Amino acid sequence: MSRLLDGKVAIVTGAGHGIGRGHALELAKHGASVLVNDLGTEVDGTGSGRDADATVALITDRGGVAVANYGDVGSERDTKEMVDQAVETFGRLDIVVNNAGIVRDRVVWKMTPEDFDLVMRVHLRGSWLMTHFAAIHWRSIAQKAEGPVRGRIVNTTSGAGLVGNFGQSNYATAKAAIAGLTLTTSLELYSIGVTVNAIGPGGLTRLSATIPGFDAAIEPDELGDDEYHPLDPAGSSPVVAWLASDEAQHVTGQVIRVLRDRIYLMEGWTEAVEVASGERRWDATKLGTVFATDIFKTRAPGLRA
């Protein structure tokens, strides 16, 4: 099998389980040395542990190269140390996959400010901090003219952030903001050769198992090489590996959903549908007829059949 990432070095956050573990395994399979980060918390962000060790063991048992990191992605000190550890251990940094996440699901009237702040801290602040310190590293290399920078950042968004999800006003807000972070930093970093994309994966994970109606979590290593499960948490990992490769230099600022065997390119806010036009300032008392059109009913989540 040809390998896309020989000689590359990657950081994958939240890689102790589920989707992050799948990404780390896939990157290592394609030749990348991987810094496996995981704070080892429960799904709600409480506690800590050494969950990263299991993923490192899987990679090394399969002939790959990996080291563990137990840092907190919401910590400025810890995220800087992750970048430093990757460079000091492997001599370089090429890829950052921002995947760490927790859930504290409640309807908005029951959610506490702490629930909101902690979820935002892990998902959004964590992704921004990792991007911040990786960007400083790559920009320093570019300014020294040490050669072209082919940095890759892949952020993790979700359907909750792209279309909304009941009971997840904190998680959905963070994931929607990550799409905005992706678009902006892709503009800021492309001039030095760094691409930034977002992946919206699907799968049965520890986080999804907290949602009523979903089955228990699947770990990517539980499935054999020839086994296929439509909700394998590693289902999006080959796309992440390709986005991390040199082949993907022309793809940046994109939000890509990977669900089962389908790949979707998401479209953001657009002015694609004009519902009214006028030559003068709108009169609020006459706007009822404008907003009475069926398009608003079909697009209102609460009114969908």
HUWO-V943624 format. One record per residue. RES is the residue in three letters. NEAR is the number of other C-alpha atoms within 10 Angstrom. D_LAST is the distance of its C-alpha to the last C-alpha in Angstrom with 1 decimal. Layout:
# HUWO-V943624
res:RES near:NEAR d_last:D_LAST
res:RES near:NEAR d_last:D_LAST
This chain:
# HUWO-V943624
res:MET near:5 d_last:46.6
res:SER near:7 d_last:46.9
res:ARG near:13 d_last:46.0
res:LEU near:19 d_last:44.3
res:LEU near:22 d_last:45.4
res:ASP near:15 d_last:49.0
res:GLY near:12 d_last:50.8
res:LYS near:23 d_last:47.7
res:VAL near:25 d_last:47.1
res:ALA near:29 d_last:43.6
res:ILE near:32 d_last:42.3
res:VAL near:24 d_last:39.0
res:THR near:32 d_last:37.8
res:GLY near:32 d_last:36.0
res:ALA near:32 d_last:37.3
res:GLY near:30 d_last:38.4
res:HIS near:25 d_last:35.3
res:GLY near:22 d_last:32.1
res:ILE near:29 d_last:31.1
res:GLY near:28 d_last:34.2
res:ARG near:31 d_last:36.5
res:GLY near:25 d_last:35.0
res:HIS near:30 d_last:35.7
res:ALA near:34 d_last:39.3
res:LEU near:28 d_last:40.1
res:GLU near:21 d_last:38.9
res:LEU near:32 d_last:40.9
res:ALA near:26 d_last:43.9
res:LYS near:21 d_last:43.6
res:HIS near:21 d_last:44.0
res:GLY near:19 d_last:47.1
res:ALA near:27 d_last:46.1
res:SER near:27 d_last:47.7
res:VAL near:28 d_last:45.1
res:LEU near:28 d_last:45.3
res:VAL near:31 d_last:42.8
res:ASN near:33 d_last:41.6
res:ASP near:30 d_last:40.0
res:LEU near:23 d_last:40.8
res:GLY near:22 d_last:40.0
res:THR near:18 d_last:37.8
res:GLU near:14 d_last:35.3
res:VAL near:17 d_last:31.6
res:ASP near:16 d_last:31.8
res:GLY near:17 d_last:34.8
res:THR near:10 d_last:37.5
res:GLY near:10 d_last:40.7
res:SER near:14 d_last:42.2
res:GLY near:13 d_last:43.7
res:ARG near:15 d_last:44.8
res:ASP near:21 d_last:41.7
res:ALA near:24 d_last:42.6
res:ASP near:21 d_last:45.6
res:ALA near:15 d_last:43.7
res:THR near:25 d_last:42.2
res:VAL near:26 d_last:45.6
res:ALA near:16 d_last:47.1
res:LEU near:17 d_last:44.7
res:ILE near:24 d_last:45.5
res:THR near:14 d_last:49.3
res:ASP near:10 d_last:49.3
res:ARG near:12 d_last:47.9
res:GLY near:12 d_last:50.6
res:GLY near:19 d_last:48.7
res:VAL near:20 d_last:49.7
res:ALA near:26 d_last:47.9
res:VAL near:21 d_last:48.7
res:ALA near:23 d_last:46.8
res:ASN near:27 d_last:46.0
res:TYR near:21 d_last:44.7
res:GLY near:20 d_last:44.1
res:ASP near:22 d_last:41.5
res:VAL near:30 d_last:39.5
res:GLY near:21 d_last:39.2
res:SER near:16 d_last:43.0
res:GLU near:15 d_last:44.9
res:ARG near:12 d_last:47.9
res:ASP near:17 d_last:46.1
res:THR near:25 d_last:44.1
res:LYS near:19 d_last:47.4
res:GLU near:15 d_last:49.1
res:MET near:25 d_last:46.6
res:VAL near:23 d_last:47.4
res:ASP near:17 d_last:51.1
res:GLN near:19 d_last:50.9
res:ALA near:22 d_last:49.4
res:VAL near:16 d_last:52.1
res:GLU near:11 d_last:54.9
res:THR near:15 d_last:54.0
res:PHE near:18 d_last:53.1
res:GLY near:11 d_last:54.7
res:ARG near:18 d_last:51.7
res:LEU near:27 d_last:47.9
res:ASP near:24 d_last:45.7
res:ILE near:27 d_last:42.1
res:VAL near:25 d_last:40.0
res:VAL near:29 d_last:36.6
res:ASN near:30 d_last:34.9
res:ASN near:26 d_last:32.8
res:ALA near:26 d_last:33.7
res:GLY near:28 d_last:31.0
res:ILE near:21 d_last:30.2
res:VAL near:23 d_last:27.3
res:ARG near:21 d_last:27.4
res:ASP near:20 d_last:23.8
res:ARG near:16 d_last:23.2
res:VAL near:12 d_last:21.0
res:VAL near:14 d_last:22.7
res:TRP near:7 d_last:24.5
res:LYS near:10 d_last:26.0
res:MET near:16 d_last:26.8
res:THR near:13 d_last:30.5
res:PRO near:10 d_last:32.0
res:GLU near:10 d_last:33.7
res:ASP near:18 d_last:30.4
res:PHE near:21 d_last:29.4
res:ASP near:13 d_last:32.8
res:LEU near:21 d_last:33.5
res:VAL near:25 d_last:30.3
res:MET near:24 d_last:31.0
res:ARG near:18 d_last:34.6
res:VAL near:24 d_last:34.0
res:HIS near:28 d_last:31.3
res:LEU near:28 d_last:32.1
res:ARG near:20 d_last:35.8
res:GLY near:24 d_last:36.6
res:SER near:29 d_last:35.3
res:TRP near:22 d_last:37.1
res:LEU near:20 d_last:40.3
res:MET near:25 d_last:40.5
res:THR near:25 d_last:39.9
res:HIS near:15 d_last:42.5
res:PHE near:18 d_last:45.3
res:ALA near:25 d_last:44.6
res:ALA near:19 d_last:44.8
res:ILE near:13 d_last:48.1
res:HIS near:18 d_last:49.5
res:TRP near:22 d_last:48.5
res:ARG near:19 d_last:49.6
res:SER near:13 d_last:53.0
res:ILE near:15 d_last:53.4
res:ALA near:17 d_last:52.6
res:GLN near:10 d_last:55.0
res:LYS near:9 d_last:57.8
res:ALA near:10 d_last:57.3
res:GLU near:9 d_last:57.3
res:GLY near:9 d_last:55.2
res:PRO near:12 d_last:51.7
res:VAL near:20 d_last:48.9
res:ARG near:21 d_last:46.1
res:GLY near:27 d_last:44.0
res:ARG near:28 d_last:40.4
res:ILE near:29 d_last:37.7
res:VAL near:27 d_last:34.4
res:ASN near:27 d_last:32.0
res:THR near:27 d_last:29.1
res:THR near:29 d_last:25.7
res:SER near:24 d_last:22.3
res:GLY near:15 d_last:18.6
res:ALA near:20 d_last:18.5
res:GLY near:21 d_last:20.8
res:LEU near:20 d_last:19.2
res:VAL near:10 d_last:15.5
res:GLY near:17 d_last:15.8
res:ASN near:13 d_last:15.4
res:PHE near:13 d_last:15.2
res:GLY near:18 d_last:18.8
res:GLN near:20 d_last:20.5
res:SER near:20 d_last:21.6
res:ASN near:26 d_last:25.0
res:TYR near:29 d_last:24.3
res:ALA near:23 d_last:21.6
res:THR near:19 d_last:24.1
res:ALA near:26 d_last:26.9
res:LYS near:28 d_last:25.1
res:ALA near:19 d_last:24.1
res:ALA near:18 d_last:27.7
res:ILE near:26 d_last:29.0
res:ALA near:25 d_last:27.5
res:GLY near:16 d_last:29.4
res:LEU near:20 d_last:32.5
res:THR near:26 d_last:32.3
res:LEU near:18 d_last:32.3
res:THR near:13 d_last:35.1
res:THR near:21 d_last:37.4
res:SER near:21 d_last:37.0
res:LEU near:14 d_last:38.6
res:GLU near:13 d_last:41.3
res:LEU near:18 d_last:42.4
res:TYR near:18 d_last:42.3
res:SER near:12 d_last:45.8
res:ILE near:17 d_last:47.3
res:GLY near:17 d_last:45.4
res:VAL near:24 d_last:42.7
res:THR near:29 d_last:39.1
res:VAL near:30 d_last:36.1
res:ASN near:27 d_last:32.7
res:ALA near:29 d_last:29.6
res:ILE near:27 d_last:28.0
res:GLY near:24 d_last:24.5
res:PRO near:25 d_last:25.1
res:GLY near:21 d_last:23.2
res:GLY near:26 d_last:24.9
res:LEU near:22 d_last:25.6
res:THR near:22 d_last:27.8
res:ARG near:20 d_last:29.2
res:LEU near:18 d_last:26.7
res:SER near:17 d_last:23.6
res:ALA near:16 d_last:25.1
res:THR near:17 d_last:24.7
res:ILE near:11 d_last:20.9
res:PRO near:7 d_last:19.9
res:GLY near:8 d_last:19.0
res:PHE near:12 d_last:21.1
res:ASP near:13 d_last:24.5
res:ALA near:13 d_last:27.8
res:ALA near:19 d_last:29.0
res:ILE near:21 d_last:30.8
res:GLU near:20 d_last:33.8
res:PRO near:23 d_last:34.5
res:ASP near:17 d_last:38.0
res:GLU near:9 d_last:36.9
res:LEU near:13 d_last:36.0
res:GLY near:8 d_last:38.9
res:ASP near:7 d_last:39.6
res:ASP near:5 d_last:38.3
res:GLU near:8 d_last:35.3
res:TYR near:11 d_last:31.8
res:HIS near:15 d_last:28.8
res:PRO near:13 d_last:25.5
res:LEU near:18 d_last:25.0
res:ASP near:27 d_last:28.6
res:PRO near:26 d_last:29.0
res:ALA near:29 d_last:31.6
res:GLY near:24 d_last:29.3
res:SER near:27 d_last:29.4
res:SER near:23 d_last:33.1
res:PRO near:15 d_last:34.6
res:VAL near:19 d_last:32.8
res:VAL near:26 d_last:34.2
res:ALA near:25 d_last:37.6
res:TRP near:16 d_last:37.5
res:LEU near:25 d_last:36.4
res:ALA near:29 d_last:39.4
res:SER near:22 d_last:41.8
res:ASP near:13 d_last:44.1
res:GLU near:10 d_last:42.3
res:ALA near:14 d_last:39.4
res:GLN near:17 d_last:41.4
res:HIS near:11 d_last:39.5
res:VAL near:12 d_last:36.1
res:THR near:23 d_last:35.5
res:GLY near:21 d_last:33.0
res:GLN near:20 d_last:30.0
res:VAL near:26 d_last:26.9
res:ILE near:22 d_last:26.3
res:ARG near:23 d_last:23.5
res:VAL near:19 d_last:24.7
res:LEU near:17 d_last:22.3
res:ARG near:17 d_last:23.9
res:ASP near:10 d_last:25.9
res:ARG near:9 d_last:24.2
res:ILE near:14 d_last:25.4
res:TYR near:12 d_last:23.4
res:LEU near:12 d_last:25.0
res:MET near:13 d_last:22.8
res:GLU near:10 d_last:23.1
res:GLY near:11 d_last:23.5
res:TRP near:5 d_last:23.4
res:THR near:6 d_last:24.4
res:GLU near:6 d_last:25.1
res:ALA near:6 d_last:23.6
res:VAL near:7 d_last:21.8
res:GLU near:6 d_last:24.0
res:VAL near:10 d_last:22.4
res:ALA near:9 d_last:25.7
res:SER near:8 d_last:29.4
res:GLY near:6 d_last:32.4
res:GLU near:5 d_last:36.1
res:ARG near:6 d_last:36.5
res:ARG near:6 d_last:35.2
res:TRP near:10 d_last:31.8
res:ASP near:7 d_last:32.1
res:ALA near:7 d_last:29.5
res:THR near:7 d_last:29.7
res:LYS near:9 d_last:28.6
res:LEU near:11 d_last:25.6
res:GLY near:9 d_last:23.1
res:THR near:9 d_last:23.1
res:VAL near:11 d_last:22.5
res:PHE near:13 d_last:19.4
res:ALA near:10 d_last:18.0
res:THR near:11 d_last:17.1
res:ASP near:8 d_last:13.5
res:ILE near:11 d_last:13.9
res:PHE near:13 d_last:13.6
res:LYS near:13 d_last:10.3
res:THR near:12 d_last:8.8
res:ARG near:10 d_last:10.8
res:ALA near:9 d_last:10.2
res:PRO near:13 d_last:8.9
res:GLY near:9 d_last:8.5
res:LEU near:9 d_last:6.4
res:ARG near:8 d_last:3.8
res:ALA near:5 d_last:0.0
